[in-house]
Amino acid sequence: MERIVGPTATMTLSPADTALSPTASATSTGTPSPSATPTLEPTPSVIGPDYVEGFDPLTGLTIGEPQALFRVPLLISITEFPPSARPQAGLSFADQVWETSIGQGMTRFLAVFYGDYLERFRRLLAANPGLDSDSTVIGPVRSGRVSYEQIKDFYPGGLLFIRSASPEVANQLTDIVIVYASDTHDVNSATLSLAELEPLEVPFAEPADYAGLVFENRPPSGGQPADSLSIVYNLYDQIEWTYDSSLGRYLRSQDPADGTGRLEPSVDRLTGSRLSATNVVVMFARHTFENRGATIVSIELANVPRRYGILFRDGNMYDVTWSSPRSRLSFTDDSGKPVAFKPGTTYFEVVSYESTWDSQARIVRFHNPPLPTEPPPPPFATAKPSTTPTPGDEGPG
């Protein structure tokens, strides 16, 4: 299925699979009976792994519009390269964000928007006279990657928003929404506005399908102090998360891809506020290249048995085991007991088996998997490109 949005396209969207809520069929004309005094249910201390009505299963937070949970999530590919794409718009409105390698030393975000994101965007626009419904609220949107399909398995029915994809990649993706650029000469011009998001007839969702994580405000026992985490994907792609105890969140920094390693605060273009997360999870997963140019990266994420991970929350880090039986993501400790996330936004940092982890310095260094074993190219072929990117040169898509 392919759908199209963007300034140069006409909406060609399928109707919603079903209505979001039932409509009352009649109005009672009888004498009303006295109403009982409502009994307030206490807020549960633990949310998950099963769905709890009124709580977003991706964040563990209460939601002002519970009916919005019956709309499938939007998974939107948001670029990090070239650096001119930064600061990106809308990441602070996502429930979850995946950061994965796209080859050649670069990473890309797949941001998951679920629940009442439309209402939160409306409030933002109402509070900022300089913004209107045609202003960019999410972007820049960039090309699809094969790893997105496995991530999408965690969000049944979810729609995948991309700018484009090479034929080899597009054939492996489903439920695609194409976002066209407003300027074909500008790689950063494919974006989404509230005016484009609001009319989307998003298919029906069953919130229980997205449950599986456990959330609790109280930190788990057994953690080690960790006020920072560094991830070095490449000389031109370095990331740091620093814990702010006053906010109870990790703040993100990234280098400007100039080779100096100097870090700058990552911010949301919409709000000017620092990108942050209540949970940051490092997930070690099998990576393989599908081509010798190291531009098509397959990542094993769905239906995976026990794998190693590290959870950062509340200024502590925890060794965890992640798994995804039946494409439902879960995190446990050594005894198999679920490990609770803190309610709020989670960033998943996915790294290869070949990557190294220095627990004392709290640094992950990403290493590429081996290239495919296939006959070498003929002598007259052009030499394959270096896996160290030229800053801002990402190639097609």
Long-range contacts (C-beta under 8 A, 24 or more apart in sequence): 1-174, 1-175, 1-176, 2-176, 2-177, 2-178, 3-159, 3-176, 3-177, 3-178, 4-177, 4-178, 4-180, 5-161, 5-177, 5-178, 5-179, 5-180, 5-192, 5-196, 5-200, 6-178, 6-179, 6-180, 6-181, 6-182, 6-190, 6-196, 7-180, 7-182, 8-180, 8-181, 8-182, 9-178, 9-180, 11-199, 11-200, 13-199, 13-200, 13-201, 14-201, 14-203, 15-201, 16-201, 16-202, 16-203, 16-204, 17-203, 17-204, 18-204, 19-204, 20-67, 20-70, 20-71, 20-204, 21-67, 21-70, 45-216, 45-217, 45-218, 46-214, 46-215, 46-216, 46-340, 47-214, 47-215, 47-216, 47-343, 48-211, 48-212, 48-213, 48-214, 48-215, 48-338, 49-211, 49-212, 49-213, 49-214, 49-330, 49-338, 50-208, 50-211, 51-207, 51-208, 51-210, 51-211, 56-95, 56-114, 56-115, 57-207, 57-208, 57-210, 57-211, 57-212, 57-213, 58-95, 58-96, 58-112, 58-114, 58-115, 58-210, 58-213, 58-346, 59-95, 59-96, 59-115, 59-215, 59-343, 59-344, 59-345, 59-346, 60-213, 60-215, 60-216, 60-341, 60-342, 60-343, 60-344, 61-343, 61-344, 63-115, 63-116, 64-116, 64-119, 65-115, 65-116, 65-119, 68-115, 68-116, 68-117, 68-118, 68-119, 69-114, 69-115, 69-205, 69-207, 70-204, 70-205, 70-206, 70-207, 71-114, 71-202, 71-203, 71-204, 71-205, 72-155, 72-156, 72-157, 72-158, 72-159, 72-202, 72-203, 72-204, 72-205, 73-112, 73-113, 73-114, 73-155, 73-158, 73-159, 73-205, 73-210, 74-112, 74-113, 74-114, 74-117, 74-158, 74-159, 74-161, 74-177, 74-202, 75-110, 75-111, 75-112, 75-113, 75-148, 75-151, 75-152, 75-155, 75-158, 75-159, 75-160, 75-161, 76-110, 76-111, 76-113, 76-138, 76-141, 76-161, 76-192, 77-108, 77-109, 77-110, 77-141, 77-142, 77-143, 77-144, 77-145, 77-148, 77-160, 77-161, 77-162, 77-163, 78-108, 78-109, 78-110, 78-111, 78-138, 78-139, 78-140, 78-141, 78-142, 79-108, 79-109, 79-140, 79-141, 79-142, 79-187, 79-188, 79-394, 80-106, 80-107, 80-108, 80-109, 80-237, 80-254, 81-106, 81-108, 81-237, 81-257, 81-389, 81-392, 81-394, 82-187, 82-188, 82-257, 82-391, 82-392, 82-393, 82-394, 83-256, 83-257, 83-391, 83-392, 84-188, 84-392, 85-140, 85-142, 85-187, 85-188, 86-254, 86-266, 87-266, 87-267, 87-268, 87-269, 88-139, 88-140, 88-268, 88-269, 89-136, 89-137, 89-138, 89-139, 89-191, 89-268, 89-269, 89-270, 90-121, 90-137, 90-138, 90-139, 90-192, 90-268, 90-270, 91-268, 91-275, 92-268, 92-270, 92-271, 92-273, 92-275, 92-276, 92-345, 93-117, 93-120, 93-121, 93-137, 93-138, 93-268, 93-270, 94-345, 95-345, 95-346, 96-345, 96-346, 96-347, 96-348, 97-277, 97-345, 97-346, 97-347, 97-348, 98-151, 98-347, 98-348, 98-350, 99-239, 99-347, 99-348, 99-349, 99-350, 100-145, 100-147, 100-151, 100-297, 100-299, 100-350, 101-233, 101-287, 101-297, 101-299, 101-350, 101-351, 101-352, 101-366, 101-368, 102-145, 102-295, 102-297, 103-289, 103-293, 103-294, 103-295, 103-296, 103-297, 103-368, 103-387, 104-294, 104-295, 104-385, 104-387, 104-388, 104-389, 104-394, 104-395, 105-233, 105-234, 105-235, 105-236, 105-237, 105-387, 105-388, 105-389, 106-233, 106-234, 106-236, 106-237, 106-389, 106-394, 107-233, 107-237, 107-239, 108-142, 108-145, 110-148, 110-151, 111-138, 112-155, 112-158, 113-138, 114-155, 114-210, 118-194, 118-197, 118-198, 121-194, 121-197, 122-194, 124-270, 124-271, 125-194, 131-270, 133-193, 133-194, 133-195, 133-198, 134-193, 134-194, 134-195, 135-193, 135-194, 136-191, 136-192, 136-193, 136-269, 137-192, 137-193, 137-194, 137-197, 137-270, 138-191, 138-192, 138-197, 139-179, 139-188, 139-190, 139-191, 139-192, 140-187, 140-188, 140-189, 140-190, 140-191, 141-179, 141-190, 141-191, 141-192, 142-187, 142-190, 142-397, 143-169, 143-396, 143-397, 144-169, 144-170, 144-173, 144-176, 144-397, 145-169, 145-296, 145-297, 146-172, 146-173, 146-290, 146-296, 146-297, 146-298, 147-297, 147-298, 147-299, 147-301, 147-350, 148-173, 149-173, 149-174, 150-299, 150-300, 150-301, 150-302, 151-301, 151-302, 153-301, 153-302, 153-303, 153-324, 153-327, 154-210, 154-301, 154-302, 154-324, 154-327, 154-328, 154-329, 155-210, 156-205, 156-206, 156-209, 156-210, 156-327, 157-203, 157-204, 157-205, 157-209, 159-202, 159-203, 161-192, 163-190, 163-397, 164-396, 164-397, 165-397, 166-296, 166-396, 166-397, 168-290, 168-291, 168-296, 169-296, 187-394, 212-328, 212-329, 212-330, 213-329, 213-330, 213-331, 213-341, 214-331, 214-338, 214-339, 214-340, 214-341, 215-340, 215-341, 215-342, 215-343, 216-340, 216-341, 216-342, 216-343, 217-342, 217-343, 218-340, 219-313, 219-314, 219-316, 219-342, 220-318, 220-333, 220-339, 220-340, 222-318, 222-333, 223-314, 223-316, 223-317, 223-318, 224-316, 224-317, 224-318, 225-315, 225-316, 225-317, 226-312, 226-315, 226-316, 226-317, 226-362, 227-315, 228-362, 229-280, 229-282, 229-312, 229-317, 229-362, 229-364, 230-361, 230-362, 230-363, 230-364, 231-282, 231-349, 231-351, 231-363, 231-364, 231-366, 232-363, 232-364, 232-365, 232-366, 233-366, 234-366, 234-388, 234-389, 235-259, 235-261, 235-388, 236-388, 236-389, 236-391, 238-263, 239-349, 241-277, 241-280, 241-312, 241-347, 243-312, 243-314, 243-315, 244-276, 245-315, 247-276, 248-278, 248-314, 248-342, 249-276, 249-277, 249-278, 249-344, 250-276, 250-277, 250-278, 250-280, 250-312, 251-275, 251-276, 252-276, 252-277, 252-347, 257-391, 257-392, 258-391, 259-391, 276-345, 277-344, 277-345, 277-346, 277-347, 278-313, 278-341, 278-342, 278-343, 278-344, 278-345, 278-346, 279-311, 279-312, 279-313, 279-341, 279-342, 279-344, 279-345, 279-346, 279-347, 280-311, 280-312, 280-313, 280-346, 280-347, 280-349, 281-309, 281-310, 281-311, 281-312, 281-320, 281-322, 281-331, 281-346, 281-347, 281-348, 281-349, 282-309, 282-310, 282-312, 282-349, 282-351, 282-357, 282-364, 283-307, 283-309, 283-322, 283-348, 283-349, 283-350, 283-351, 284-308, 284-309, 284-351, 284-352, 284-353, 284-355, 285-350, 285-351, 285-352, 285-353, 286-352, 286-353, 286-369, 287-352, 287-353, 287-354, 287-368, 287-369, 288-369, 288-372, 289-368, 289-369, 289-370, 289-371, 289-372, 290-372, 291-372, 292-371, 292-372, 292-374, 292-377, 292-384, 293-384, 293-385, 294-368, 294-371, 294-384, 294-387, 295-395, 299-350, 301-350, 302-327, 303-327, 310-357, 311-339, 311-341, 313-341, 313-342, 314-342, 317-362
